[in-house]
Amino acid sequence: MGFSCCWSRGNHLLFQQVPMVEIDGMKLVQTRCILHYIAEKHHLFGKDLKEKTLIDMYVEGTLDLLELIIMHPFLKPEDQQREVLTMAQKAILRYFPVFEKALREHGQKFLVGDQLSLADVILLQTILALEEKIPSILNSFPHLQEFSVKISNLPTIKRFLEPGSKKKPPPDELYVRTVYNVFMP
Amino acid sequence: MVAKPKLYYFHGRGRMESIRWLLAAAGVEFEEEFLETREQYEKLQNDGHLLFGQVPLVEIDGMMLTQTRAILSYLAAKYNLYGKDLKERARIDMYADGTLDLMLMIAGTAFKPPEEKETNLASILEKAKTRYLPVFEKVLKDHGENFLVGNNFSWADIQLLEAILMVEELDASILSDFPLLKAFKTRISNMPTIKKFLQPGSQRKSPPDSHYVKVVRDVLQF
């Protein structure tokens, strides 16, 4: 779910929200919709419907966890510390065990099937973001540790993880202030 | 004979209602198992059916599907309600996701503390009137067609009707400034499968009441 925004006067933001991605002549909004479009177009959705559905389920779950990280800087300071604990609990009790088990059971490099999918990308993003707050988060998950290394070393991802890429740094005070100023001037 | 899809959820709308709408609109018969106790929920978990320990759960085509949007996507594709190509699908996805956001906001109010409910509802109605409904009124106006995307009935139309009816339950006059949505509502409501679903005795669920909230809180322990 996104925030409200005043750019809507230009009719570029369908529901007055960002993200918005201009691609193939369309102005796409709704994070999941954008992710799905790119994944479909660039073959990151598995080889058949069953794989696609599993990838979708994994992505949805991971996005729920990622959402906590995204919203974190906008919580009241007194709530932020507790929220880190909540994130850790959810990651360790609800999400990571599922992926650890999948990787352990099929012994493959990727979460689903034998090629990179959206599920791998979103999971890696989430793992790295969590590690920034909780460095030991993968301690009990050896297969996820291996996964993290392997996926990080794929050429396109390796390049994205290098300094100077378009990957954005963790949110700081300026970022939070800017978001507030834009949505609630 | 193919088994009917089976839905596992509470006896109420929540996150399952859009799935019920989609199946009903597609003319697909489905079974339901209603969660009433913590024990039932724990059994589903222990049997390994709940991927991330959550419902909705839909048993279909030999799979145990969870994650609302993943389920909806799967069903839309299966029943040919996802447009004719990737671009139409993206448009349907955007519209459906927007309406789902609105409906989940409404579903969430039942769980808010009493002192917050009124302001919460007011804010949601404001969003409906200024952020969501105008978008769909304009979509219909711009292309002048009967359906939201590609001149064909799709998941986006089903969700929009569901959202309109849900908002009307909160404010009966909400469509007064949206003539095309009024016509859309009548048109889509009269499609045979949907008309049937809108009749008493169907599997459509009622708005959440205090009993529903209590059951959900007891089962999920929050």
Chai-1 contact restraints between the chains, C-beta under 6 A:
chainA,res_idxA,chainB,res_idxB,connection_type,confidence,min_distance_angstrom,max_distance_angstrom,comment,restraint_id
A,M1,B,D101,contact,1.0,0.0,6.0,A-B,restraint_1
A,L14,B,V135,contact,1.0,0.0,6.0,A-B,restraint_2
A,F15,B,G98,contact,1.0,0.0,6.0,A-B,restraint_3
A,F15,B,R131,contact,1.0,0.0,6.0,A-B,restraint_4
A,Q16,B,R131,contact,1.0,0.0,6.0,A-B,restraint_5
A,Q30,B,M94,contact,1.0,0.0,6.0,A-B,restraint_6
A,Q30,B,D97,contact,1.0,0.0,6.0,A-B,restraint_7
A,R32,B,D97,contact,1.0,0.0,6.0,A-B,restraint_8
A,C33,B,D93,contact,1.0,0.0,6.0,A-B,restraint_9
A,C33,B,M94,contact,1.0,0.0,6.0,A-B,restraint_10
A,C33,B,D97,contact,1.0,0.0,6.0,A-B,restraint_11
A,H36,B,D93,contact,1.0,0.0,6.0,A-B,restraint_12
A,Y37,B,A90,contact,1.0,0.0,6.0,A-B,restraint_13
A,E40,B,L86,contact,1.0,0.0,6.0,A-B,restraint_14
A,T53,B,Y74,contact,1.0,0.0,6.0,A-B,restraint_15
A,D56,B,A70,contact,1.0,0.0,6.0,A-B,restraint_16
A,D56,B,S73,contact,1.0,0.0,6.0,A-B,restraint_17
A,M57,B,L51,contact,1.0,0.0,6.0,A-B,restraint_18
A,M57,B,Q67,contact,1.0,0.0,6.0,A-B,restraint_19
A,M57,B,A70,contact,1.0,0.0,6.0,A-B,restraint_20
A,E60,B,Q67,contact,1.0,0.0,6.0,A-B,restraint_21
A,E60,B,R69,contact,1.0,0.0,6.0,A-B,restraint_22
A,E60,B,A70,contact,1.0,0.0,6.0,A-B,restraint_23
A,G61,B,F52,contact,1.0,0.0,6.0,A-B,restraint_24
A,R94,B,F52,contact,1.0,0.0,6.0,A-B,restraint_25
A,R94,B,G53,contact,1.0,0.0,6.0,A-B,restraint_26
